[in-house]
Amino acid sequence: MKHRLAEITNRRQALLEEIDAQRTEIAEISRYWQKPVEVAEFGFKAVRFVRSHPGWIAGSVAALMVWRRDGLIRFVKGCWRYYPAIIGYGMKLLPLINQTCCKTRKPGKDRST
């Protein structure tokens, strides 16, 4: 009985040493991958922000275009020239936006359940 208990104790000690070695190895690997994961997480946050605030992005691009070119007059001339194309493109996207954003409730269905 004592021999069996000694074997179990030795096996337990060997397993604890192996666990410690594996824990150290995982810590080294995680230190190596910490920076790339932070960069990827920052990218995901940026994409989430752009998807949730498209008006801010469009306004920023318009402001940069006005500031970069000859000013507001040239910007308005350019917009006026492409006005029909912009309106046509917007009318094509309207049904898609309406389907994804503004789903209506079906009559007779209760949402509380």
C-alpha positions in Angstrom: 0.0 0.0 0.0 2.8 2.4 0.9 4.5 1.6 -2.4 1.3 2.4 -4.4 0.9 5.7 -2.4 4.6 6.6 -3.2 4.0 6.0 -6.9 0.9 8.2 -6.9 2.8 11.0 -5.1 5.7 10.8 -7.5 3.3 10.8 -10.5 1.6 13.8 -9.0 4.8 15.6 -8.6 5.9 14.9 -12.1 2.5 16.1 -13.4 2.8 19.3 -11.4 6.3 20.0 -12.9 5.0 19.3 -16.4 2.1 21.7 -15.7 4.5 24.4 -14.6 6.7 24.0 -17.7 3.6 24.2 -20.0 2.4 27.3 -18.1 5.7 29.0 -18.7 5.7 28.0 -22.4 2.2 29.4 -22.8 3.2 32.7 -21.1 6.1 33.1 -23.6 3.9 32.4 -26.5 1.2 34.8 -25.3 3.9 37.5 -24.9 4.9 37.0 -28.5 1.4 37.3 -29.8 0.2 40.1 -27.5 1.1 43.0 -29.9 -0.4 41.5 -33.1 -3.6 40.6 -31.3 -3.9 44.2 -29.9 -3.4 45.5 -33.5 -6.1 43.2 -34.8 -8.5 44.2 -32.0 -7.9 47.9 -32.8 -8.7 47.1 -36.4 -12.0 45.4 -35.4 -12.9 48.4 -33.3 -12.3 50.8 -36.2 -14.4 48.7 -38.5 -17.2 48.6 -35.9 -17.0 52.4 -35.5 -17.2 52.9 -39.3 -20.2 50.6 -39.6 -22.1 52.3 -36.8 -21.3 55.9 -37.8 -21.4 56.1 -41.6 -22.6 59.8 -41.5 -19.5 60.9 -39.6 -17.3 59.2 -42.2 -19.1 60.7 -45.1 -19.0 64.1 -43.5 -15.3 63.8 -42.8 -14.6 62.8 -46.4 -16.7 65.7 -47.7 -14.9 68.2 -45.3 -11.5 66.9 -46.5 -12.5 67.3 -50.1 -13.6 70.9 -49.5 -10.4 71.7 -47.6 -8.1 69.9 -50.0 -9.4 71.4 -53.3 -10.0 75.0 -54.2 -12.8 75.4 -51.6 -16.5 75.2 -51.3 -17.4 76.6 -54.7 -15.5 73.9 -56.6 -16.9 71.3 -54.3 -20.5 72.4 -55.0 -19.8 72.5 -58.7 -18.6 69.0 -58.6 -21.5 67.8 -56.5 -24.0 69.5 -58.9 -22.4 67.8 -61.9 -22.8 64.3 -60.3 -26.1 65.0 -58.6 -28.2 62.7 -60.9 -25.7 59.8 -60.4 -25.7 60.3 -56.7 -29.5 60.3 -56.4 -29.8 57.3 -58.7 -27.3 55.3 -56.6 -29.1 56.3 -53.5 -32.4 55.2 -54.9 -30.9 51.8 -55.8 -29.6 51.4 -52.2 -32.8 52.5 -50.5 -34.6 49.2 -50.6 -31.5 47.4 -49.3 -31.2 49.8 -46.4 -34.9 49.6 -45.7 -34.8 45.8 -45.5 -31.8 45.6 -43.2 -32.5 48.6 -40.9 -36.2 49.1 -40.6 -37.8 45.6 -40.3 -41.5 46.1 -39.5 -43.5 44.0 -37.1 -45.8 41.4 -38.6 -49.4 41.9 -37.7 -50.7 39.5 -35.0 -47.3 38.7 -33.6 -46.5 39.8 -30.0 -42.9 40.6 -29.3 -43.2 40.2 -25.6 -43.0 36.4 -25.8 
